Amino acid sequence: MKGRKIHQFFEGQNILNDILGFPISDLPYNLCWYPSAGFDFRHIVHFELDADDSKDKPAIYLMTDPAIELYSQNNLFPFHTDVTLFESIDHSKKLTVKVCHQVYLKQDLAFLPFNATTFENGLLHDNFSDQYSGKVYFILAELTAFIKRRKVKIEIPIFYFTYENMDFLMNFLLPNGIQINHLIHVKDGSSYGGSGYPMHFIYQFRRQLKLKQVISDRDLNDPNVDLELVQAQITEYFNFQQENQFFGRRNGVVSGEIYGDFQMIQAPLAGWERTRCFFPSDSLDRYQNFDSSSRNSLFRYRTVS
C-alpha cells in the first residue's frame, strides 16, 4: 500500500519499537476504527479469534472517544498496566493492557477544548470532556485465549484518540489520506450524551477511506435515514472550519477540496454483502451504556469484489 503508516504521524515514532519493544513499523497497513468506542473492546476479540474475520483481521486498531474518565476505577487511569479490557463470561478469553504510553502527533489536529459553542448549534457539550481529552494513547494489549485446549497469547496494538469523531475524520484521517479497512458502528458509541452527530456521515466518505467492511447494530441502507440531517452536519462542520480559518493551514487539517464536489450518496453501502455476525459476550459492566447481552448480534457489511 502506498502512503504513510499510522505510526509515522507521531513524534519519536521509533519509541514504539525501541522502548515498548513492539515492531509496529513492520505491520501491514490494515486499520480498524471504532468511533465513540468507550470501553468496548469486543471487536478486537472478534477479529482476532473469529474464523470468518481472522483471515483479514486488522493489524492496528484505532479508537476514538472524547471522554474516558467514565471508565476509571479506584481513581486510576483507565488503561493502566494489567487493567482488564475484556473478559468472556466463561473466562476463556481475556484482553488486558500490557503497557500504555502517551504519544504525540507531529501536527496537531486543530482539536479545540469542548464547550457548548464549539459548533454553531452546540452539538458538543461542555460536560463531555475530561482531563484526558485531546490526547493520544498507544496501548499494547495482550489477548489470552484457550483454543482447542491450547493457551494462545496475541499482542494487540491500539491507538486510542480522545477526540470527537467528526473532528478526527475531517482533520486527521481524510486530509492525511489514512485508509480505514474496517469500521465499527455500534449504537453511535456509548450514547452518554456527548456528540449530537449520528455516525452516518462517515459512510459519505467511504471511497476516500477505502472502506472494505463495516460491523454495525443497524441497517445502514435504511431508506428512512435522514440524509438532510447528515448533510446539515457535514455542512455545519465545514462552515465551522471556514469561520475559524482552519483551511489551508499546514497542520494537516481538512481542506476545502474535500468538500469541493461533494455530493450526498443516498445508500452508500448499496450492493455490499450483508450477513450476521456476533461479538463475544463480555463479563465486564463498565463499557457501553447498554445491556451487552442484547447487543452481541450485529450486521457485517462487506464490499463485493
Phi, psi and omega in degrees: 000138178278158177104178183269144176279161190302322184293341183285353178272000185250149174295144178055050186302334181287351181299328180291328178277312191279317184269316182274346177071026179242120185282066186294332181292343180272351184284148176293158181276086181218097189254147173238130179243132175240099177290144180049052188287334184060229179246035183259108182246017182298326183299327180294314179297321178300306183297322185286333188240341182286131185297325183290332185248350184293336181288333181232043184285152179297150175271327182220141181251129174251134180227140178233141172191130186285343183222117183243356180297337178304333187260009178288150174228138180057032179061024179262155174304134187302334186244035179290161182306135177079000177293143180274123179266333180202141171212126181291157183300326180270005177065017180273347180226134182212133178244123182229160177279122176274316176201147176229135184220129176288133180239161188233129179291146177294325181235132182288162186265014186057030180287125182254151176302142181289130173205167188294343182251014179303317173247156188306319184262012177066037183285345171253130188259148186289346179267004183251058175203166180206190184295344181263353185297142178084014181243167177231132180239133171264120180249122170261106183260162178233124177260122177248129182215152174256114181240117183052047178067012179248132181279126182239139176236130182232130176274134186237119176271130182228132168254119180253111179262122177270069182231160173285144190298311183293321177299319180296317179294309188284329186255355180229302185294305186294309183293337180264003177065030180280127184263135180247109180284323184235138178231137176250124182230091182241115177048034183048041178084205190287342181058042176271003174096022181276263182292142176268007183269118167293154189280004183296342180297336182296321185292340177293345180242028184296327180292317178296323181281344183063039181300137177243332183211140175230136173244124186215164178259018183215168176278107185279354174250023179298120181294348181270001178298132183282091181291333178296322177294316180300314180295322178297322179296313181295318179296319179299317180294319178301314180295321178300318179295318180296314182299329181265008175056042177280331182296138176087352176291160186268013184262020174085005181288163186298145179252163180298341181298328181295330182261350189309310181242032185291129177229135180293140177257123185298311180227083188299338180251019178299136181090349177285148176287131178241126178225171175273146169218168187225129173275147178293147179286134183255137179277350180287157181236016186240017177251253191291154180274054175202167178286106186297332182297334180263004185238025181267340179270117188229171174259139174248124178250130180227145175293148179257110183267000000 
